[in-house]
Amino acid sequence: MTLTVRPHRESLGLKTGQLYLDGQWTPAREGANWTHRHPATGEEIGEFAVAGAADVDDAVAAARRAFDSGTWSNSRASTRIAVLRRFADLLRAHDEELRSLQALDNSVPLSFSGSIYATSVGAAADVFDHHAGWVDKLGGQTLPPYQGGDHLAMTFREPIGVVAAILPWNAPFLLFAQKVAPALAAGCTVVLKPSEYATFTVLRMVELFAEAGLPAGVLNVVTGPGDPVGEALITHRDVDKVSFTGSRAVGRRIVEASAGTLKRVSLELGGKSPALVFADAPDVGVAAATVVGAVTMGLSGQACVANTRALVQRDVYDDFLTAAQGMAAAVTYGDPFDPSVISCPLINERQLARVLGYIERGKEEGARLVTGGERLEGELAAGNFVAPTIFADVPNTATIAREEIFGPVLAVVPFDDEEEAVALANDTEYGLGAAVFSADAQRAFRVSRRLRAGTIGINGFQIEPHLPFGGFKQSGLGREGGLSSIEAYTELKSVLMPLTGELM
């Protein structure tokens, strides 16, 4: 039986072939298109426009006009709140449609996007609700005169201007929200570039924003691959801030490109997140299922914060591996619209070859392959499927323990005591997330404070809209979520005002 998603493509009526500029859908000037192939079937799903430099100019100019006019940036707080909350309500109302579009984009199963918060439409709606609540509370300070005298010293937060928001393909709902919600709540205007591997979902969300009453020019969308679209956007002189989630290589390029105009930059650049499993974990089997599930279910390990290193105390090492194998064996693949399917393929053939290359490297460097390691064949042969893969006895110096693989590959590293566990966990260039499994509350808290990572889960892991998310070290710059996120889309202005006719 040949796997196909074409019937779903026909029933959804994809928005294709156009950019969204200044409130209008329009073709790219040069007429170039990108053909999207479904990662589970290899089928051509649809085409969308590839923006050129002139299209990016048009998008940025529309965003600049909208910002300078004050239609959004100087609008009443109640106006911005109402639009953001209407959009959140529309997201919830179109939940099934949006999740189906995502399944056509990146093949994340409906079973996963409907049950796991971080990949759900509901999470995106909550992010917009949360930031809508900050619109009328984003204030400055009134300070007493430091040198005495009769004057006021005040600070104000003002929107930073035109924002270039560049999304990855793996979590279009949440990452659309994490970038667009705080930018719009702060009063900025946005030029959005979705990944070429998750465009249809974003285009529909943009249609819903227009329905919610967002003024023309406040949100513009340019589609296509990083070259040429992303490059034209990050180097544009009239962009005030770039917010990007993706690879370190692109992140470094954005930092270089920002130097000429001193653009503000927020970057989330991935991780090699450890899970520290102590012998006194409440349930070693649950810990193993949690870690393996994050690496194999849903996104098939293509998640920046997944715990792809399991540091396991030797006393429970064998128990952990046994439970981990059982969890890996339970993962199912196939049609993302099938409720029995719980994981997806790798996003494209290039990533498939990359992950298989890392698996071979793991074998060559002496790690013990416990399960998996091969491409799935049979009726899945046309897709980019790799079996859940677990390596044991992995030195922390091994390539598969140090580099972000972005696939269903778990490296299990043994440790003896707490000091060694912390040292191994921190011995990485990354610092995005971590998890600690221990029934000893003091130990769990003590270890969490010592880990050099941006988000730590104790006996589990969860994304929350009101908590900052981001990384230490080479995992990025800045935070998304919570008050720190919306403040990152503002400039801080100081104003001094005399209360008499005398000079200060």
Phi, psi and omega in degrees: 000128181271130180286135178214146175241008183302319179302325179288324178298320182291326185280340185271338178063069186294143172278116185227160166078005185222156173261165177242105186232124176053042177081007182231144171276131186213145177289159174293147184300320184271355175075012181284149180227155175247133177260124181265128176256135182289131186291341180270338187233343185076002182286148172285119185266322181174175180239151171219163187290147171254113182288142172260181181301322180294324177293319177297319175304316181297318182295314180294320179298320178296318179295321179294316179299317181296321180291311184294332180289338181080004181306322179251313187296329179250017180287164176300145176302321181297328179293311180297317180301314183297317181295315181296321181285326175297320179296317177302318179295321178294322176303312182297322181292334182252028185306305185295318179299315182293320179293327176292320176297320177297322178298329175283331179287295190240002175070019172295125186296147176298328180298328182276312182292341178271350185234339182258120191304312188298335180255012185268159172294324180300323178297317178298317179298320179296323178297318178293320176300315182299313183287331174301326179291342180270345189305315183263016179234006184273076186256177174253213182227155167246121189247148175291147179300125182293324183260014182078187180097176186250082178205168178253139172243120188227155172235149179226146171256124181237149182300144188286334178128228182271126183249132169263116180249121185242119188257148168275182186264343196280332181220068188297327180295302185296317186283330168303312182293316184298334180262314187284321184299307180292326179297312180289323179299324180285344181103009179282167167248159194226138163247117188254133171240107175284162173296147176295345180262005177206065185261320188296322178300313184293320180299322178292321178298323178294320175301319180293327177295320176297321178296329179285349176102018178292129182298152178302140176088345182286324176231120181236150184230126172243129186250161179128176181287169181303324174245108023256349196291307182299320181297317178297327183284314184288339180263001185289131185290341184260011172268128184270332182212143174243129174241123190223140169234126182167213188280158176297323182299315179290322177302317178296322178296322179294319177299317177299314183292332182285343187296323185298324181243006181053045175301146169286146187223134168237129185227133169239113197240025172092185184193175172225066195287133179268148166247121182262112183252108180271160181299335180265022175303144181307322178204108183297324179296318177294320177300316179296316180297322180295314182292311181295323178300319180294332183269340187239325183281161172065268184271003177056044178080000181269057180223131187299328188261003181301140179280084184274356170242122174253111176265114191237130179295140189301329182300332182238016186300310182293321178299319179298313182297321179298312179294323180296318177298318179298319179294317180299322181291340183273352183287134181242148182232163175143222182292120182295346178271354178278121183297344179276350181272131185238002179216167187240169174281174170289154195291329180204174183294328178297317178291326175301311179297323181296313182294316177298326176295320177296322179297317177296322178297321178299317178297315182298326183272007169096003177290150183268117179282117183271318180202156175079210177099000185233160173284141180278137184245210181067224181290350178264004188298332181282347180261175184260057187265134173235134181296147175306129190237128179235126173252135176249166177055043184271122173295144180293351177270351183292151180304317184288349175264352187243329185256146179285115185274324181061054178196179186280061184233120179248130175257120181256123186240125179279153172216162183261316186216177185299318181299316180294320181299314180295318180297316179296317182299320183276352181277072182201155176283345183263171177192050183273302183216172176196164175223146178235124178249109180199141175276350178274104185300322180295316178298313183301316180290318181299314181293319180302320180290335182272344182282136181267076181209157188281329181223125183241128174256138177253118182056036179153184182205139181208144172267134179235135183299332185263004177255139175297141178230129179171183190232161170276170172051228186274014174276358172139188180229130176087182183224150172242138182103143177073189183298322182299331180291310181291326177297332180290347177257021179232159167252146180262123182245136175256136180230131176244131186226118177288145178258002176230179178279357181281149175290147177282000000 
